[in-house]
Amino acid sequence: MNSRDQHLPKQIVKEVGNLLEELSAAGWIIFDSRYDAAFFGNWCVEVRRADRSIRLIKDRSQYTLDGPTSEELKIAGLWRVFDDLGDFRRSVLSSATLGD
């Protein structure tokens, strides 16, 4: 991970640190992150690569991806809410080259 990663809230690192490391290995750079303990532990991590930006989102214990067009997300099987972090992780990693 890069220098911005040291500012990631520890709760995000604990939950999706491995996913972020794998995205980093694919050339994605963490640009921003937010964590809110007062709202169900919701978080958002924005990653960028070249001119692409995606947001990994946890909202009320469900995971979504935002950033690519809805058509790109539909094609990649990511135009939905994931209840299972493992399913979300596998789907995000298999589509880490969205828009390439």
N, CA, C and O atoms as CSV, one atom per row, in Angstrom:
chain,resi,resn,atom,element,x,y,z
A,1,MET,N,N,0.846,-1.181,0.000
A,1,MET,CA,C,0.000,0.000,0.000
A,1,MET,C,C,0.887,1.238,0.000
A,1,MET,O,O,2.096,1.144,0.214
A,2,ASN,N,N,0.288,2.386,-0.238
A,2,ASN,CA,C,1.080,3.603,-0.352
A,2,ASN,C,C,1.026,4.439,0.922
A,2,ASN,O,O,0.458,4.014,1.928
A,3,SER,N,N,1.621,5.628,0.873
A,3,SER,CA,C,1.727,6.457,2.077
A,3,SER,C,C,0.379,6.911,2.622
A,3,SER,O,O,0.255,7.138,3.825
A,4,ARG,N,N,-0.620,7.047,1.780
A,4,ARG,CA,C,-1.946,7.441,2.269
A,4,ARG,C,C,-2.553,6.348,3.144
A,4,ARG,O,O,-3.406,6.624,3.987
A,5,ASP,N,N,-2.115,5.116,2.945
A,5,ASP,CA,C,-2.685,3.985,3.664
A,5,ASP,C,C,-2.481,4.082,5.169
A,5,ASP,O,O,-3.285,3.562,5.941
A,6,GLN,N,N,-1.418,4.741,5.584
A,6,GLN,CA,C,-1.171,4.845,7.011
A,6,GLN,C,C,-2.256,5.668,7.705
A,6,GLN,O,O,-2.352,5.655,8.932
A,7,HIS,N,N,-3.067,6.377,6.933
A,7,HIS,CA,C,-4.148,7.176,7.495
A,7,HIS,C,C,-5.487,6.436,7.472
A,7,HIS,O,O,-6.508,6.981,7.890
A,8,LEU,N,N,-5.479,5.219,6.992
A,8,LEU,CA,C,-6.706,4.426,6.991
A,8,LEU,C,C,-7.118,4.101,8.421
A,8,LEU,O,O,-6.286,3.667,9.219
A,9,PRO,N,N,-8.372,4.302,8.751
A,9,PRO,CA,C,-8.833,3.889,10.080
A,9,PRO,C,C,-8.582,2.397,10.288
A,9,PRO,O,O,-8.745,1.593,9.370
A,10,LYS,N,N,-8.186,2.045,11.498
A,10,LYS,CA,C,-7.829,0.654,11.782
A,10,LYS,C,C,-9.003,-0.297,11.551
A,10,LYS,O,O,-8.790,-1.467,11.235
A,11,GLN,N,N,-10.234,0.186,11.704
A,11,GLN,CA,C,-11.410,-0.658,11.481
A,11,GLN,C,C,-11.515,-1.071,10.006
A,11,GLN,O,O,-11.893,-2.201,9.696
A,12,ILE,N,N,-11.178,-0.153,9.111
A,12,ILE,CA,C,-11.194,-0.460,7.683
A,12,ILE,C,C,-10.082,-1.437,7.349
A,12,ILE,O,O,-10.291,-2.399,6.609
A,13,VAL,N,N,-8.902,-1.188,7.894
A,13,VAL,CA,C,-7.760,-2.086,7.650
A,13,VAL,C,C,-8.094,-3.497,8.123
A,13,VAL,O,O,-7.805,-4.472,7.430
A,14,LYS,N,N,-8.699,-3.603,9.294
A,14,LYS,CA,C,-9.043,-4.914,9.831
A,14,LYS,C,C,-10.026,-5.646,8.924
A,14,LYS,O,O,-9.912,-6.855,8.719
A,15,GLU,N,N,-10.993,-4.905,8.380
A,15,GLU,CA,C,-12.045,-5.533,7.585
A,15,GLU,C,C,-11.635,-5.804,6.137
A,15,GLU,O,O,-11.922,-6.880,5.613
A,16,VAL,N,N,-10.979,-4.862,5.491
A,16,VAL,CA,C,-10.678,-5.032,4.064
A,16,VAL,C,C,-9.222,-4.714,3.703
A,16,VAL,O,O,-8.914,-4.415,2.550
A,17,GLY,N,N,-8.352,-4.781,4.678
A,17,GLY,CA,C,-6.941,-4.507,4.409
A,17,GLY,C,C,-6.356,-5.406,3.334
A,17,GLY,O,O,-5.597,-4.939,2.485
A,18,ASN,N,N,-6.701,-6.697,3.358
A,18,ASN,CA,C,-6.186,-7.620,2.338
A,18,ASN,C,C,-6.696,-7.252,0.953
A,18,ASN,O,O,-5.938,-7.298,-0.016
A,19,LEU,N,N,-7.960,-6.890,0.847
A,19,LEU,CA,C,-8.523,-6.470,-0.434
A,19,LEU,C,C,-7.797,-5.235,-0.952
A,19,LEU,O,O,-7.454,-5.161,-2.131
A,20,LEU,N,N,-7.566,-4.273,-0.076
A,20,LEU,CA,C,-6.875,-3.050,-0.488
A,20,LEU,C,C,-5.442,-3.334,-0.918
A,20,LEU,O,O,-4.941,-2.708,-1.852
A,21,GLU,N,N,-4.783,-4.265,-0.251
A,21,GLU,CA,C,-3.426,-4.647,-0.660
A,21,GLU,C,C,-3.436,-5.271,-2.049
A,21,GLU,O,O,-2.556,-4.998,-2.866
A,22,GLU,N,N,-4.430,-6.106,-2.311
A,22,GLU,CA,C,-4.518,-6.743,-3.624
A,22,GLU,C,C,-4.852,-5.727,-4.715
A,22,GLU,O,O,-4.332,-5.821,-5.827
A,23,LEU,N,N,-5.704,-4.769,-4.410
A,23,LEU,CA,C,-5.982,-3.707,-5.370
A,23,LEU,C,C,-4.738,-2.867,-5.624
A,23,LEU,O,O,-4.470,-2.466,-6.757
A,24,SER,N,N,-3.984,-2.605,-4.569
A,24,SER,CA,C,-2.735,-1.863,-4.702
A,24,SER,C,C,-1.766,-2.591,-5.631
A,24,SER,O,O,-1.101,-1.965,-6.456
A,25,ALA,N,N,-1.692,-3.899,-5.494
A,25,ALA,CA,C,-0.820,-4.705,-6.358
A,25,ALA,C,C,-1.272,-4.629,-7.816
A,25,ALA,O,O,-0.465,-4.816,-8.727
A,26,ALA,N,N,-2.567,-4.354,-8.042
A,26,ALA,CA,C,-3.101,-4.217,-9.402
A,26,ALA,C,C,-2.991,-2.780,-9.910
A,26,ALA,O,O,-3.503,-2.456,-10.982
A,27,GLY,N,N,-2.325,-1.921,-9.140
A,27,GLY,CA,C,-2.089,-0.554,-9.580
A,27,GLY,C,C,-3.031,0.499,-9.041
A,27,GLY,O,O,-2.910,1.670,-9.402
A,28,TRP,N,N,-3.973,0.114,-8.179
A,28,TRP,CA,C,-4.896,1.075,-7.582
A,28,TRP,C,C,-4.227,1.741,-6.386
A,28,TRP,O,O,-3.496,1.094,-5.637
A,29,ILE,N,N,-4.481,3.037,-6.210
A,29,ILE,CA,C,-3.903,3.810,-5.114
A,29,ILE,C,C,-5.040,4.341,-4.250
A,29,ILE,O,O,-6.015,4.895,-4.757
A,30,ILE,N,N,-4.903,4.166,-2.952
A,30,ILE,CA,C,-5.918,4.689,-2.031
A,30,ILE,C,C,-5.832,6.207,-2.038
A,30,ILE,O,O,-4.771,6.786,-1.806
A,31,PHE,N,N,-6.961,6.838,-2.305
A,31,PHE,CA,C,-7.014,8.285,-2.385
A,31,PHE,C,C,-7.674,8.907,-1.165
A,31,PHE,O,O,-7.249,9.961,-0.692
A,32,ASP,N,N,-8.707,8.257,-0.661
A,32,ASP,CA,C,-9.451,8.827,0.466
A,32,ASP,C,C,-10.173,7.710,1.201
A,32,ASP,O,O,-10.449,6.654,0.632
A,33,SER,N,N,-10.474,7.951,2.465
A,33,SER,CA,C,-11.253,6.989,3.243
A,33,SER,C,C,-12.009,7.718,4.338
A,33,SER,O,O,-11.596,8.775,4.815
A,34,ARG,N,N,-13.129,7.121,4.720
A,34,ARG,CA,C,-13.935,7.649,5.821
A,34,ARG,C,C,-14.499,6.473,6.604
A,34,ARG,O,O,-14.858,5.439,6.040
A,35,TYR,N,N,-14.568,6.656,7.909
A,35,TYR,CA,C,-15.149,5.643,8.792
A,35,TYR,C,C,-16.047,6.353,9.786
A,35,TYR,O,O,-15.681,7.404,10.312
A,36,ASP,N,N,-17.222,5.792,10.049
A,36,ASP,CA,C,-18.152,6.410,10.989
A,36,ASP,C,C,-18.690,5.366,11.958
A,36,ASP,O,O,-19.614,4.619,11.634
A,37,ALA,N,N,-18.111,5.324,13.134
A,37,ALA,CA,C,-18.528,4.356,14.154
A,37,ALA,C,C,-19.959,4.615,14.624
A,37,ALA,O,O,-20.658,3.681,15.014
A,38,ALA,N,N,-20.395,5.863,14.590
A,38,ALA,CA,C,-21.728,6.218,15.067
A,38,ALA,C,C,-22.832,5.716,14.138
A,38,ALA,O,O,-23.990,5.621,14.545
A,39,PHE,N,N,-22.483,5.400,12.908
A,39,PHE,CA,C,-23.462,4.919,11.940
A,39,PHE,C,C,-23.117,3.503,11.491
A,39,PHE,O,O,-22.689,3.277,10.359
A,40,PHE,N,N,-23.313,2.567,12.396
A,40,PHE,CA,C,-23.190,1.140,12.100
A,40,PHE,C,C,-21.791,0.723,11.648
A,40,PHE,O,O,-21.631,-0.369,11.104
A,41,GLY,N,N,-20.777,1.559,11.857
A,41,GLY,CA,C,-19.436,1.241,11.380
A,41,GLY,C,C,-19.304,1.387,9.875
A,41,GLY,O,O,-18.469,0.732,9.252
A,42,ASN,N,N,-20.136,2.251,9.288
A,42,ASN,CA,C,-20.079,2.483,7.852
A,42,ASN,C,C,-18.724,3.062,7.461
A,42,ASN,O,O,-18.104,3.801,8.226
A,43,TRP,N,N,-18.281,2.715,6.267
A,43,TRP,CA,C,-17.032,3.263,5.756
A,43,TRP,C,C,-17.066,3.362,4.238
A,43,TRP,O,O,-17.925,2.781,3.575
A,44,CYS,N,N,-16.115,4.110,3.709
A,44,CYS,CA,C,-15.953,4.276,2.268
A,44,CYS,C,C,-14.458,4.441,2.003
A,44,CYS,O,O,-13.771,5.175,2.713
A,45,VAL,N,N,-13.965,3.759,0.984
A,45,VAL,CA,C,-12.570,3.911,0.568
A,45,VAL,C,C,-12.577,4.186,-0.928
A,45,VAL,O,O,-13.122,3.409,-1.711
A,46,GLU,N,N,-11.969,5.294,-1.314
A,46,GLU,CA,C,-11.848,5.618,-2.735
A,46,GLU,C,C,-10.459,5.229,-3.203
A,46,GLU,O,O,-9.457,5.598,-2.590
A,47,VAL,N,N,-10.409,4.476,-4.300
A,47,VAL,CA,C,-9.132,4.099,-4.907
A,47,VAL,C,C,-9.117,4.606,-6.339
A,47,VAL,O,O,-10.156,4.709,-6.991
A,48,ARG,N,N,-7.908,4.924,-6.821
A,48,ARG,CA,C,-7.761,5.459,-8.173
A,48,ARG,C,C,-6.634,4.749,-8.897
A,48,ARG,O,O,-5.646,4.306,-8.311
A,49,ARG,N,N,-6.837,4.665,-10.204
A,49,ARG,CA,C,-5.784,4.161,-11.078
A,49,ARG,C,C,-5.941,4.885,-12.402
A,49,ARG,O,O,-7.006,4.856,-13.018
A,50,ALA,N,N,-4.868,5.534,-12.832
A,50,ALA,CA,C,-4.908,6.363,-14.041
A,50,ALA,C,C,-6.049,7.366,-13.890
A,50,ALA,O,O,-6.075,8.124,-12.920
A,51,ASP,N,N,-6.981,7.383,-14.820
A,51,ASP,CA,C,-8.088,8.342,-14.732
A,51,ASP,C,C,-9.359,7.711,-14.186
A,51,ASP,O,O,-10.436,8.293,-14.314
A,52,ARG,N,N,-9.256,6.534,-13.579
A,52,ARG,CA,C,-10.403,5.809,-13.026
A,52,ARG,C,C,-10.457,5.963,-11.503
A,52,ARG,O,O,-9.427,6.049,-10.834
A,53,SER,N,N,-11.656,5.995,-10.986
A,53,SER,CA,C,-11.867,6.095,-9.546
A,53,SER,C,C,-13.033,5.183,-9.177
A,53,SER,O,O,-14.068,5.183,-9.844
A,54,ILE,N,N,-12.857,4.408,-8.112
A,54,ILE,CA,C,-13.951,3.594,-7.597
A,54,ILE,C,C,-14.023,3.769,-6.086
A,54,ILE,O,O,-13.024,4.055,-5.427
A,55,ARG,N,N,-15.208,3.593,-5.562
A,55,ARG,CA,C,-15.420,3.674,-4.130
A,55,ARG,C,C,-15.942,2.337,-3.629
A,55,ARG,O,O,-16.938,1.817,-4.131
A,56,LEU,N,N,-15.265,1.797,-2.648
A,56,LEU,CA,C,-15.709,0.602,-1.946
A,56,LEU,C,C,-16.491,1.109,-0.742
A,56,LEU,O,O,-15.987,1.927,0.028
A,57,ILE,N,N,-17.704,0.633,-0.578
A,57,ILE,CA,C,-18.589,1.196,0.437
A,57,ILE,C,C,-19.164,0.095,1.317
A,57,ILE,O,O,-19.615,-0.940,0.826
A,58,LYS,N,N,-19.140,0.335,2.629
A,58,LYS,CA,C,-19.871,-0.503,3.568
A,58,LYS,C,C,-20.938,0.382,4.203
A,58,LYS,O,O,-20.636,1.409,4.810
A,59,ASP,N,N,-22.179,-0.035,4.049
A,59,ASP,CA,C,-23.307,0.709,4.595
A,59,ASP,C,C,-24.243,-0.271,5.278
A,59,ASP,O,O,-24.872,-1.100,4.620
A,60,ARG,N,N,-24.335,-0.175,6.593
A,60,ARG,CA,C,-25.194,-1.059,7.394
A,60,ARG,C,C,-24.903,-2.538,7.129
A,60,ARG,O,O,-25.811,-3.337,6.898
A,61,SER,N,N,-23.628,-2.873,7.170
A,61,SER,CA,C,-23.158,-4.256,7.009
A,61,SER,C,C,-23.388,-4.837,5.621
A,61,SER,O,O,-23.393,-6.057,5.452
A,62,GLN,N,N,-23.578,-3.979,4.633
A,62,GLN,CA,C,-23.669,-4.416,3.246
A,62,GLN,C,C,-22.611,-3.665,2.446
A,62,GLN,O,O,-22.231,-2.542,2.777
A,63,TYR,N,N,-22.149,-4.318,1.385
A,63,TYR,CA,C,-21.030,-3.786,0.610
A,63,TYR,C,C,-21.469,-3.476,-0.810
A,63,TYR,O,O,-22.203,-4.248,-1.428
A,64,THR,N,N,-21.012,-2.335,-1.325
A,64,THR,CA,C,-21.297,-1.943,-2.700
A,64,THR,C,C,-20.065,-1.286,-3.302
A,64,THR,O,O,-19.122,-0.917,-2.602
A,65,LEU,N,N,-20.105,-1.152,-4.608
A,65,LEU,CA,C,-19.043,-0.482,-5.346
A,65,LEU,C,C,-19.683,0.651,-6.120
A,65,LEU,O,O,-20.770,0.484,-6.673
A,66,ASP,N,N,-19.036,1.790,-6.168
A,66,ASP,CA,C,-19.554,2.942,-6.887
A,66,ASP,C,C,-18.406,3.553,-7.686
A,66,ASP,O,O,-17.239,3.421,-7.315
A,67,GLY,N,N,-18.743,4.210,-8.767
A,67,GLY,CA,C,-17.722,4.888,-9.559
A,67,GLY,C,C,-17.856,4.607,-11.032
A,67,GLY,O,O,-18.065,5.534,-11.815
A,68,PRO,N,N,-17.741,3.347,-11.442
A,68,PRO,CA,C,-17.948,3.040,-12.859
A,68,PRO,C,C,-19.405,3.289,-13.239
A,68,PRO,O,O,-20.264,3.446,-12.372
A,69,THR,N,N,-19.667,3.322,-14.513
A,69,THR,CA,C,-21.045,3.500,-14.958
A,69,THR,C,C,-21.881,2.298,-14.529
A,69,THR,O,O,-21.348,1.220,-14.262
A,70,SER,N,N,-23.182,2.493,-14.469
A,70,SER,CA,C,-24.055,1.390,-14.082
A,70,SER,C,C,-23.928,0.238,-15.075
A,70,SER,O,O,-24.020,-0.924,-14.678
A,71,GLU,N,N,-23.721,0.533,-16.342
A,71,GLU,CA,C,-23.560,-0.524,-17.342
A,71,GLU,C,C,-22.294,-1.339,-17.073
A,71,GLU,O,O,-22.321,-2.568,-17.145
A,72,GLU,N,N,-21.184,-0.661,-16.763
A,72,GLU,CA,C,-19.948,-1.375,-16.427
A,72,GLU,C,C,-20.141,-2.254,-15.200
A,72,GLU,O,O,-19.669,-3.390,-15.157
A,73,LEU,N,N,-20.835,-1.719,-14.207
A,73,LEU,CA,C,-21.086,-2.491,-12.989
A,73,LEU,C,C,-21.974,-3.699,-13.274
A,73,LEU,O,O,-21.746,-4.781,-12.734
A,74,LYS,N,N,-22.979,-3.517,-14.115
A,74,LYS,CA,C,-23.860,-4.636,-14.468
A,74,LYS,C,C,-23.083,-5.734,-15.180
A,74,LYS,O,O,-23.231,-6.910,-14.847
A,75,ILE,N,N,-22.263,-5.370,-16.149
A,75,ILE,CA,C,-21.459,-6.340,-16.901
A,75,ILE,C,C,-20.530,-7.104,-15.968
A,75,ILE,O,O,-20.337,-8.309,-16.127
A,76,ALA,N,N,-19.955,-6.401,-14.992
A,76,ALA,CA,C,-19.005,-7.016,-14.060
A,76,ALA,C,C,-19.696,-7.776,-12.925
A,76,ALA,O,O,-19.024,-8.408,-12.110
A,77,GLY,N,N,-21.024,-7.722,-12.863
A,77,GLY,CA,C,-21.740,-8.399,-11.791
A,77,GLY,C,C,-21.656,-7.668,-10.466
A,77,GLY,O,O,-21.852,-8.268,-9.409
A,78,LEU,N,N,-21.362,-6.364,-10.515
A,78,LEU,CA,C,-21.208,-5.568,-9.300
A,78,LEU,C,C,-22.348,-4.570,-9.094
A,78,LEU,O,O,-22.280,-3.742,-8.186
A,79,TRP,N,N,-23.377,-4.634,-9.907
A,79,TRP,CA,C,-24.510,-3.724,-9.784
A,79,TRP,C,C,-25.505,-4.313,-8.794
A,79,TRP,O,O,-26.654,-4.596,-9.134
A,80,ARG,N,N,-25.042,-4.489,-7.571
A,80,ARG,CA,C,-25.895,-5.049,-6.528
A,80,ARG,C,C,-25.257,-4.787,-5.176
A,80,ARG,O,O,-24.135,-4.289,-5.083
A,81,VAL,N,N,-25.982,-5.126,-4.150
A,81,VAL,CA,C,-25.486,-5.034,-2.781
A,81,VAL,C,C,-25.027,-6.429,-2.368
A,81,VAL,O,O,-25.694,-7.425,-2.649
A,82,PHE,N,N,-23.890,-6.484,-1.704
A,82,PHE,CA,C,-23.341,-7.753,-1.220
A,82,PHE,C,C,-23.523,-7.834,0.291
A,82,PHE,O,O,-23.157,-6.909,1.017
A,83,ASP,N,N,-24.084,-8.934,0.755
A,83,ASP,CA,C,-24.192,-9.176,2.192
A,83,ASP,C,C,-22.950,-9.875,2.721
A,83,ASP,O,O,-22.643,-9.797,3.911
A,84,ASP,N,N,-22.244,-10.553,1.837
A,84,ASP,CA,C,-21.079,-11.342,2.235
A,84,ASP,C,C,-19.794,-10.653,1.760
A,84,ASP,O,O,-19.619,-10.414,0.566
A,85,LEU,N,N,-18.909,-10.340,2.693
A,85,LEU,CA,C,-17.659,-9.659,2.356
A,85,LEU,C,C,-16.806,-10.497,1.409
A,85,LEU,O,O,-16.163,-9.944,0.517
A,86,GLY,N,N,-16.785,-11.809,1.581
A,86,GLY,CA,C,-16.003,-12.671,0.701
A,86,GLY,C,C,-16.475,-12.591,-0.741
A,86,GLY,O,O,-15.658,-12.515,-1.659
A,87,ASP,N,N,-17.782,-12.606,-0.949
A,87,ASP,CA,C,-18.332,-12.468,-2.300
A,87,ASP,C,C,-17.979,-11.107,-2.890
A,87,ASP,O,O,-17.607,-11.007,-4.059
A,88,PHE,N,N,-18.097,-10.070,-2.082
A,88,PHE,CA,C,-17.763,-8.718,-2.524
A,88,PHE,C,C,-16.295,-8.650,-2.936
A,88,PHE,O,O,-15.967,-8.142,-4.008
A,89,ARG,N,N,-15.418,-9.163,-2.082
A,89,ARG,CA,C,-13.979,-9.149,-2.346
A,89,ARG,C,C,-13.659,-9.855,-3.658
A,89,ARG,O,O,-12.934,-9.316,-4.494
A,90,ARG,N,N,-14.196,-11.060,-3.840
A,90,ARG,CA,C,-13.926,-11.819,-5.065
A,90,ARG,C,C,-14.427,-11.077,-6.300
A,90,ARG,O,O,-13.742,-11.042,-7.323
A,91,SER,N,N,-15.602,-10.490,-6.213
A,91,SER,CA,C,-16.164,-9.760,-7.350
A,91,SER,C,C,-15.360,-8.516,-7.680
A,91,SER,O,O,-15.111,-8.221,-8.849
A,92,VAL,N,N,-14.958,-7.794,-6.660
A,92,VAL,CA,C,-14.160,-6.577,-6.891
A,92,VAL,C,C,-12.821,-6.956,-7.514
A,92,VAL,O,O,-12.397,-6.333,-8.487
A,93,LEU,N,N,-12.160,-7.955,-6.977
A,93,LEU,CA,C,-10.849,-8.332,-7.507
A,93,LEU,C,C,-10.939,-8.865,-8.927
A,93,LEU,O,O,-10.054,-8.599,-9.741
A,94,SER,N,N,-11.983,-9.606,-9.239
A,94,SER,CA,C,-12.103,-10.136,-10.600
A,94,SER,C,C,-12.422,-9.029,-11.597
A,94,SER,O,O,-12.253,-9.209,-12.803
A,95,SER,N,N,-12.877,-7.897,-11.102
A,95,SER,CA,C,-13.223,-6.773,-11.974
A,95,SER,C,C,-12.333,-5.563,-11.736
A,95,SER,O,O,-12.709,-4.442,-12.079
A,96,ALA,N,N,-11.173,-5.772,-11.161
A,96,ALA,CA,C,-10.284,-4.665,-10.796
A,96,ALA,C,C,-9.811,-3.874,-12.007
A,96,ALA,O,O,-9.248,-2.790,-11.854
A,97,THR,N,N,-10.027,-4.391,-13.184
A,97,THR,CA,C,-9.617,-3.675,-14.399
A,97,THR,C,C,-10.806,-3.052,-15.109
A,97,THR,O,O,-10.750,-2.820,-16.316
A,98,LEU,N,N,-11.894,-2.773,-14.373
A,98,LEU,CA,C,-13.076,-2.133,-14.968
A,98,LEU,C,C,-12.665,-0.916,-15.798
A,98,LEU,O,O,-11.919,-0.054,-15.335
A,99,GLY,N,N,-13.160,-0.867,-17.011
A,99,GLY,CA,C,-12.905,0.290,-17.866
A,99,GLY,C,C,-11.598,0.217,-18.623
A,99,GLY,O,O,-11.300,1.120,-19.405
A,100,ASP,N,N,-10.797,-0.835,-18.420
A,100,ASP,CA,C,-9.519,-0.947,-19.141
A,100,ASP,C,C,-9.744,-1.453,-20.555
A,100,ASP,O,O,-8.788,-1.612,-21.313
